[in-house]
Structures are given as structure tokens and as C-alpha cells.
Amino acid sequence: MRIGVNDIELEVEIAEPAADAGAPAVLLLHGWPDSHRLWRHQVPALTGAGFRAVAPDLRGFGDSDRPGDVAAYGLAHILGDVVGVLDHLGIERAHVVGHDWGAAVAWTLAALLPDRVDHLVALSVGHPAAFRAAGLSQREKSWYMLLFQFEGVAERWLSDDGYANFRSWGRHPDAEAAIAGLSRPGALTASLNWYRANLPPATLVEPALEVPPVARPTMGIWSKDDMALTEKNVTGSAAHVTAEWRYERIDGAGHWIPLEAPDELTALLLDFLPAPG
């Protein structure tokens, strides 16, 4: 369905359990360069367990609107989108699961608006303070964030020769679908504007926004073959969670955990999230 928020429209997939009266909501936030389809293996299991699954295409991705201004992709706007979706659906508090950029949004939402979050699950990306403190190895893996700042250059690097660099560097398990999405008019630049609005080089040292600790039960998940994020960026998040903290490592999977280890992730979610009552 289409939901109007912050002068744009988002496409949002909503899946209801068989008995949906009062079903707790799980808000699923994808990252770059995906859409709500990232969660297609988890949604049936969540609804089968009695949860209401809400999976938006975040601004700039999928079938949601793509504003032209770089500043429109700042985290403040994106948080407003997420809260707007919850408000539109009458959801006061949700379990929030995020991957990649979706995890960064989820951490920030739980830290700044804890009353809207019940349990938090962050895949691949740790608390912003833990990411910055993860050391040289993380900065080395983050080289692409600097490249993505250069408008036109980054677009060509990713898309030339049939997206050859995207394929070889990213190793996306659903590369053809991802490339089809990025090839839509304005979509590649819109997706890169997330980096340009929120991660200019200076913020890797001095953050634009200090994110406080999270006071909600939190599970961090990292996968051994992640080409972009280090384990320390997730394990270090324990110092920035004042409630229950749980860490899980998945071996044999790359960056895209929901697609590369779908059954293992689903089992972890159903074990961590309180069963609908």
C-alpha cells in the first residue's frame, strides 16, 4: 500500500497473521540497495508466529518516492518517514529489525524515540558510536563510503559494464533484482544520496549527531563473510545498550544475511522477540 509521509509517498508491504487482533508489529527496515523484498523469507514466518509484519521501501528505494535533493535523505527525514508509517497504521510501539542502513535507522529510532520501540534487532551495522570506534579495519572496509560521495563518479563506477563492479565487490545474492531496481530513473543516485547526506568523510571521525545509548532489549547479528562491516562494529555495541544485550554470529554468510542465511535469521528472530500473547 501507499502511505503519504513528509510530503512523499512510501510503498509499504503489510502482512497480517491469521488472527490479527492486537498482533504485535515487527517493522522491517532494509538497507542499500534493497527494498522490502529483502525480508521475503522472514515475513511468512513472522506472520505464521502471530506477528504483523510491516516492511516499507525506504525513501529512494523500490517503489517509494525518490526526492531529488541530497539533504532529503538525512536521517531526520528518514526517522520522520518511519514514525509516520507507524502513526498511519496506528502502531504505538513495534519490534524493529534493520539491516545495513535500515539497522542504522533502527539504532537511531530506538535511541531517540524509545517509546516507539519494543525490541531491537540490528543486522551487520552496530550502534553509531561503536561503528566509529571499530578501528582501522573498519575504516579500510568503509573505503566505498568515500567513493560514494562523488556524484557521477560513483554512479559510473557501479553501473559501467553491466554493473560489473557492483557484482564483483558487493556479491549480492540477488544481484539481477538489485540492478533492476538501481537502473530505474534516478534510483542509483537516490540510493547513494543516503551516504552523501549522512556520511560525509568528516562524520567518520566527528559525528554529525551523537546517538545516546539504547534502553531497549537489543540483539546484534553479524555474518563472518561480510565485505563491508567488521565484527567489532557490532560486538562493540554492547557498551551502548543499557538493557538486555545479545550477540549472534552467523558463519558461512556474507553481508546480506536475510537472503544468505534466511532460516538461521528467522530462527533467531522468533527466539528473541517475545511470542505474541
TISETOR-91962 format. One record per residue (C-alpha): residue in three letters; x, z, y. Coordinates in pm, whole numbers. Last residue first. Layout:
BEGIN
<r = ALA; xx = X; zz = Z; yy = Y>
...
This chain:
BEGIN
<r = GLY; xx = 42; zz = 2377; yy = -1335>
<r = PRO; xx = 254; zz = 2077; yy = -1285>
<r = ALA; xx = 591; zz = 2143; yy = -1451>
<r = PRO; xx = 853; zz = 2272; yy = -1210>
<r = LEU; xx = 1114; zz = 2001; yy = -1148>
<r = PHE; xx = 1446; zz = 2059; yy = -1325>
<r = ASP; xx = 1367; zz = 1964; yy = -1686>
<r = LEU; xx = 1149; zz = 1666; yy = -1593>
<r = LEU; xx = 1414; zz = 1539; yy = -1354>
<r = LEU; xx = 1697; zz = 1583; yy = -1604>
<r = ALA; xx = 1504; zz = 1400; yy = -1877>
<r = THR; xx = 1431; zz = 1112; yy = -1638>
<r = LEU; xx = 1797; zz = 1087; yy = -1545>
<r = GLU; xx = 1906; zz = 1070; yy = -1908>
<r = ASP; xx = 1644; zz = 809; yy = -1988>
<r = PRO; xx = 1729; zz = 589; yy = -1691>
<r = ALA; xx = 2109; zz = 594; yy = -1722>
<r = GLU; xx = 2209; zz = 260; yy = -1572>
<r = LEU; xx = 1895; zz = 188; yy = -1370>
<r = PRO; xx = 1824; zz = 530; yy = -1215>
<r = ILE; xx = 2201; zz = 600; yy = -1205>
<r = TRP; xx = 2302; zz = 303; yy = -991>
<r = HIS; xx = 2661; zz = 405; yy = -918>
<r = GLY; xx = 2805; zz = 353; yy = -1265>
<r = ALA; xx = 2708; zz = 509; yy = -1595>
<r = GLY; xx = 2901; zz = 614; yy = -1906>
<r = ASP; xx = 2918; zz = 982; yy = -1824>
<r = ILE; xx = 2644; zz = 1160; yy = -1630>
<r = ARG; xx = 2742; zz = 1479; yy = -1450>
<r = GLU; xx = 2485; zz = 1748; yy = -1367>
<r = TYR; xx = 2508; zz = 2017; yy = -1101>
<r = ARG; xx = 2254; zz = 2290; yy = -1038>
<r = TRP; xx = 2210; zz = 2502; yy = -727>
<r = GLU; xx = 1937; zz = 2764; yy = -673>
<r = ALA; xx = 1902; zz = 2856; yy = -304>
<r = THR; xx = 2165; zz = 2878; yy = -30>
<r = VAL; xx = 2291; zz = 2523; yy = -73>
<r = HIS; xx = 2588; zz = 2410; yy = 138>
<r = ALA; xx = 2870; zz = 2557; yy = -70>
<r = ALA; xx = 2722; zz = 2393; yy = -381>
<r = SER; xx = 2758; zz = 2058; yy = -203>
<r = GLY; xx = 3123; zz = 2049; yy = -304>
<r = THR; xx = 3013; zz = 1936; yy = -650>
<r = VAL; xx = 2858; zz = 1624; yy = -498>
<r = ASN; xx = 3138; zz = 1497; yy = -273>
<r = LYS; xx = 3386; zz = 1628; yy = -531>
<r = GLU; xx = 3254; zz = 1383; yy = -792>
<r = THR; xx = 3362; zz = 1091; yy = -578>
<r = LEU; xx = 3135; zz = 822; yy = -436>
<r = ALA; xx = 3169; zz = 442; yy = -410>
<r = MET; xx = 3266; zz = 299; yy = -750>
<r = ASP; xx = 3060; zz = 544; yy = -953>
<r = ASP; xx = 3193; zz = 534; yy = -1309>
<r = LYS; xx = 3156; zz = 906; yy = -1380>
<r = SER; xx = 2800; zz = 949; yy = -1255>
<r = TRP; xx = 2696; zz = 1224; yy = -1016>
<r = ILE; xx = 2384; zz = 1440; yy = -1002>
<r = GLY; xx = 2310; zz = 1722; yy = -759>
<r = MET; xx = 2018; zz = 1956; yy = -825>
<r = THR; xx = 1868; zz = 2166; yy = -549>
<r = PRO; xx = 1634; zz = 2461; yy = -517>
<r = ARG; xx = 1554; zz = 2480; yy = -141>
<r = ALA; xx = 1750; zz = 2655; yy = 134>
<r = VAL; xx = 1969; zz = 2363; yy = 231>
<r = PRO; xx = 2264; zz = 2437; yy = 456>
<r = PRO; xx = 2263; zz = 2300; yy = 810>
<r = VAL; xx = 2328; zz = 1933; yy = 895>
<r = GLU; xx = 2552; zz = 1890; yy = 1199>
<r = LEU; xx = 2465; zz = 1554; yy = 1352>
<r = ALA; xx = 2704; zz = 1294; yy = 1494>
<r = PRO; xx = 2966; zz = 1418; yy = 1251>
<r = GLU; xx = 3332; zz = 1434; yy = 1354>
<r = VAL; xx = 3573; zz = 1290; yy = 1098>
<r = LEU; xx = 3367; zz = 1030; yy = 910>
<r = THR; xx = 3149; zz = 1019; yy = 1221>
<r = ALA; xx = 3423; zz = 842; yy = 1419>
<r = PRO; xx = 3402; zz = 534; yy = 1197>
<r = PRO; xx = 3037; zz = 453; yy = 1279>
<r = LEU; xx = 2822; zz = 596; yy = 1003>
<r = ASN; xx = 2461; zz = 635; yy = 1114>
<r = ALA; xx = 2353; zz = 329; yy = 1313>
<r = ARG; xx = 2607; zz = 82; yy = 1176>
<r = TYR; xx = 2569; zz = 203; yy = 818>
<r = TRP; xx = 2189; zz = 175; yy = 822>
<r = ASN; xx = 2232; zz = -151; yy = 1011>
<r = LEU; xx = 2381; zz = -298; yy = 695>
<r = SER; xx = 2035; zz = -311; yy = 534>
<r = ALA; xx = 1884; zz = -479; yy = 840>
<r = THR; xx = 2167; zz = -735; yy = 844>
<r = LEU; xx = 2100; zz = -829; yy = 481>
<r = ALA; xx = 1723; zz = -839; yy = 530>
<r = GLY; xx = 1701; zz = -1061; yy = 837>
<r = PRO; xx = 1525; zz = -1345; yy = 651>
<r = ARG; xx = 1520; zz = -1267; yy = 277>
<r = SER; xx = 1855; zz = -1303; yy = 103>
<r = LEU; xx = 1905; zz = -928; yy = 63>
<r = GLY; xx = 1598; zz = -906; yy = -158>
<r = ALA; xx = 1699; zz = -1198; yy = -377>
<r = ILE; xx = 2047; zz = -1050; yy = -399>
<r = ALA; xx = 1909; zz = -720; yy = -527>
<r = ALA; xx = 1689; zz = -899; yy = -782>
<r = GLU; xx = 1985; zz = -1102; yy = -908>
<r = ALA; xx = 2216; zz = -800; yy = -914>
<r = ASP; xx = 2002; zz = -571; yy = -1130>
<r = PRO; xx = 2291; zz = -377; yy = -1285>
<r = HIS; xx = 2476; zz = -377; yy = -952>
<r = ARG; xx = 2847; zz = -424; yy = -1015>
<r = GLY; xx = 2907; zz = -347; yy = -649>
<r = TRP; xx = 3254; zz = -495; yy = -606>
<r = SER; xx = 3227; zz = -804; yy = -828>
<r = ARG; xx = 2864; zz = -893; yy = -751>
<r = PHE; xx = 2876; zz = -815; yy = -381>
<r = ASN; xx = 3199; zz = -1010; yy = -351>
<r = ALA; xx = 3047; zz = -1316; yy = -522>
<r = TYR; xx = 2726; zz = -1313; yy = -318>
<r = GLY; xx = 2664; zz = -1679; yy = -401>
<r = ASP; xx = 2998; zz = -1795; yy = -270>
<r = ASP; xx = 2963; zz = -1606; yy = 59>
<r = SER; xx = 2700; zz = -1330; yy = 80>
<r = LEU; xx = 2890; zz = -1002; yy = 96>
<r = TRP; xx = 3187; zz = -1112; yy = 304>
<r = ARG; xx = 2963; zz = -1326; yy = 525>
<r = GLU; xx = 2730; zz = -1037; yy = 611>
<r = ALA; xx = 3025; zz = -805; yy = 664>
<r = VAL; xx = 3189; zz = -1043; yy = 911>
<r = GLY; xx = 2862; zz = -1118; yy = 1092>
<r = GLU; xx = 2831; zz = -770; yy = 1230>
<r = PHE; xx = 3145; zz = -565; yy = 1173>
<r = GLN; xx = 3042; zz = -208; yy = 1085>
<r = PHE; xx = 3006; zz = -297; yy = 715>
<r = LEU; xx = 3382; zz = -327; yy = 682>
<r = LEU; xx = 3425; zz = 36; yy = 786>
<r = MET; xx = 3170; zz = 153; yy = 529>
<r = TYR; xx = 3343; zz = -68; yy = 270>
<r = TRP; xx = 3651; zz = 153; yy = 279>
<r = SER; xx = 3448; zz = 452; yy = 155>
<r = LYS; xx = 3632; zz = 476; yy = -178>
<r = GLU; xx = 3955; zz = 548; yy = 7>
<r = ARG; xx = 3779; zz = 805; yy = 222>
<r = GLN; xx = 3650; zz = 975; yy = -93>
<r = SER; xx = 3998; zz = 993; yy = -244>
<r = LEU; xx = 4136; zz = 1126; yy = 84>
<r = GLY; xx = 3921; zz = 1435; yy = 93>
<r = ALA; xx = 3570; zz = 1541; yy = -8>
<r = ALA; xx = 3520; zz = 1738; yy = 314>
<r = ARG; xx = 3313; zz = 1467; yy = 488>
<r = PHE; xx = 3091; zz = 1429; yy = 182>
<r = ALA; xx = 3054; zz = 1805; yy = 150>
<r = ALA; xx = 2934; zz = 1831; yy = 511>
<r = PRO; xx = 2683; zz = 1550; yy = 455>
<r = HIS; xx = 2542; zz = 1720; yy = 142>
<r = GLY; xx = 2631; zz = 1509; yy = -159>
<r = VAL; xx = 2565; zz = 1147; yy = -245>
<r = SER; xx = 2551; zz = 1022; yy = -606>
<r = LEU; xx = 2196; zz = 1140; yy = -682>
<r = ALA; xx = 2033; zz = 1422; yy = -484>
<r = VAL; xx = 1740; zz = 1616; yy = -634>
<r = LEU; xx = 1556; zz = 1853; yy = -401>
<r = HIS; xx = 1275; zz = 2093; yy = -494>
<r = ASP; xx = 985; zz = 2197; yy = -268>
<r = VAL; xx = 1043; zz = 2003; yy = 54>
<r = ARG; xx = 816; zz = 1983; yy = 361>
<r = ASP; xx = 876; zz = 2346; yy = 467>
<r = PRO; xx = 1249; zz = 2279; yy = 453>
<r = LEU; xx = 1237; zz = 2047; yy = 756>
<r = LEU; xx = 1595; zz = 2031; yy = 884>
<r = ALA; xx = 1790; zz = 2098; yy = 563>
<r = ALA; xx = 1545; zz = 1944; yy = 315>
<r = LEU; xx = 1499; zz = 1634; yy = 532>
<r = THR; xx = 1873; zz = 1598; yy = 585>
<r = TRP; xx = 1951; zz = 1624; yy = 215>
<r = ALA; xx = 1671; zz = 1377; yy = 131>
<r = VAL; xx = 1790; zz = 1124; yy = 391>
<r = ALA; xx = 2143; zz = 1138; yy = 250>
<r = ALA; xx = 1997; zz = 1107; yy = -101>
<r = GLY; xx = 1799; zz = 799; yy = 3>
<r = TRP; xx = 2122; zz = 652; yy = 138>
<r = ASP; xx = 2261; zz = 678; yy = -218>
<r = HIS; xx = 1980; zz = 809; yy = -439>
<r = GLY; xx = 1702; zz = 1048; yy = -341>
<r = VAL; xx = 1454; zz = 1275; yy = -517>
<r = VAL; xx = 1222; zz = 1492; yy = -308>
<r = HIS; xx = 968; zz = 1736; yy = -453>
<r = ALA; xx = 689; zz = 1733; yy = -204>
<r = ARG; xx = 525; zz = 1962; yy = 52>
<r = GLU; xx = 230; zz = 1910; yy = 287>
<r = ILE; xx = 114; zz = 1585; yy = 130>
<r = GLY; xx = -193; zz = 1446; yy = 310>
<r = LEU; xx = -103; zz = 1086; yy = 228>
<r = HIS; xx = -58; zz = 989; yy = 592>
<r = ASP; xx = 138; zz = 1309; yy = 656>
<r = LEU; xx = 378; zz = 1242; yy = 370>
<r = VAL; xx = 431; zz = 884; yy = 488>
<r = GLY; xx = 486; zz = 1001; yy = 844>
<r = VAL; xx = 738; zz = 1259; yy = 726>
<r = VAL; xx = 935; zz = 979; yy = 561>
<r = ASP; xx = 912; zz = 749; yy = 862>
<r = GLY; xx = 1012; zz = 1025; yy = 1102>
<r = LEU; xx = 1312; zz = 1101; yy = 884>
<r = ILE; xx = 1402; zz = 732; yy = 913>
<r = HIS; xx = 1375; zz = 737; yy = 1290>
<r = ALA; xx = 1596; zz = 1046; yy = 1319>
<r = LEU; xx = 1838; zz = 898; yy = 1067>
<r = GLY; xx = 1919; zz = 604; yy = 1292>
<r = TYR; xx = 1795; zz = 266; yy = 1173>
<r = ALA; xx = 1618; zz = 172; yy = 1497>
<r = ALA; xx = 1953; zz = 201; yy = 1676>
<r = VAL; xx = 2060; zz = -128; yy = 1520>
<r = ASP; xx = 1770; zz = -309; yy = 1690>
<r = GLY; xx = 1596; zz = -585; yy = 1493>
<r = PRO; xx = 1332; zz = -378; yy = 1315>
<r = ARG; xx = 1284; zz = -475; yy = 950>
<r = ASP; xx = 933; zz = -397; yy = 826>
<r = SER; xx = 879; zz = -289; yy = 466>
<r = ASP; xx = 856; zz = -540; yy = 180>
<r = GLY; xx = 1191; zz = -452; yy = 30>
<r = PHE; xx = 1435; zz = -289; yy = 269>
<r = GLY; xx = 1474; zz = -261; yy = 647>
<r = ARG; xx = 1270; zz = 56; yy = 673>
<r = LEU; xx = 1252; zz = 242; yy = 342>
<r = ASP; xx = 1051; zz = 81; yy = 63>
<r = PRO; xx = 845; zz = 383; yy = -27>
<r = ALA; xx = 813; zz = 557; yy = -364>
<r = VAL; xx = 542; zz = 821; yy = -406>
<r = ALA; xx = 495; zz = 953; yy = -759>
<r = ARG; xx = 212; zz = 1199; yy = -826>
<r = PHE; xx = 323; zz = 1429; yy = -1106>
<r = GLY; xx = 138; zz = 1511; yy = -1429>
<r = ALA; xx = 407; zz = 1452; yy = -1692>
<r = GLY; xx = 283; zz = 1098; yy = -1753>
<r = THR; xx = 306; zz = 1041; yy = -1378>
<r = LEU; xx = 671; zz = 1137; yy = -1385>
<r = ALA; xx = 746; zz = 938; yy = -1699>
<r = PRO; xx = 579; zz = 627; yy = -1559>
<r = VAL; xx = 770; zz = 661; yy = -1228>
<r = GLN; xx = 1118; zz = 712; yy = -1378>
<r = HIS; xx = 1187; zz = 364; yy = -1516>
<r = ARG; xx = 1059; zz = 183; yy = -1205>
<r = TRP; xx = 1261; zz = 404; yy = -971>
<r = LEU; xx = 1488; zz = 134; yy = -827>
<r = ARG; xx = 1174; zz = -73; yy = -774>
<r = HIS; xx = 1110; zz = 129; yy = -455>
<r = SER; xx = 1368; zz = -91; yy = -285>
<r = ASP; xx = 1743; zz = -142; yy = -321>
<r = PRO; xx = 2049; zz = -233; yy = -118>
<r = TRP; xx = 2132; zz = 44; yy = -39>
<r = GLY; xx = 1937; zz = 360; yy = -117>
<r = HIS; xx = 1607; zz = 461; yy = -277>
<r = LEU; xx = 1390; zz = 759; yy = -185>
<r = LEU; xx = 1144; zz = 894; yy = -443>
<r = LEU; xx = 890; zz = 1149; yy = -317>
<r = VAL; xx = 753; zz = 1352; yy = -607>
<r = ALA; xx = 405; zz = 1485; yy = -536>
<r = PRO; xx = 239; zz = 1778; yy = -708>
<r = ALA; xx = -95; zz = 1688; yy = -870>
<r = GLY; xx = -385; zz = 1865; yy = -698>
<r = ALA; xx = -647; zz = 1659; yy = -874>
<r = ASP; xx = -460; zz = 1369; yy = -1030>
<r = ALA; xx = -563; zz = 1392; yy = -1394>
<r = ALA; xx = -433; zz = 1061; yy = -1529>
<r = PRO; xx = -130; zz = 1085; yy = -1303>
<r = GLU; xx = -117; zz = 880; yy = -981>
<r = ALA; xx = 135; zz = 615; yy = -885>
<r = ILE; xx = 190; zz = 532; yy = -519>
<r = GLU; xx = 416; zz = 245; yy = -414>
<r = VAL; xx = 476; zz = 237; yy = -41>
<r = GLU; xx = 536; zz = -67; yy = 181>
<r = LEU; xx = 627; zz = 57; yy = 525>
<r = GLU; xx = 478; zz = -57; yy = 854>
<r = ILE; xx = 637; zz = -14; yy = 1195>
<r = ASP; xx = 538; zz = 157; yy = 1520>
<r = ASN; xx = 666; zz = 497; yy = 1402>
<r = VAL; xx = 457; zz = 492; yy = 1084>
<r = GLY; xx = 193; zz = 250; yy = 951>
<r = ILE; xx = 141; zz = 265; yy = 576>
<r = ARG; xx = 100; zz = -46; yy = 363>
<r = MET; xx = 0; zz = 0; yy = 0>
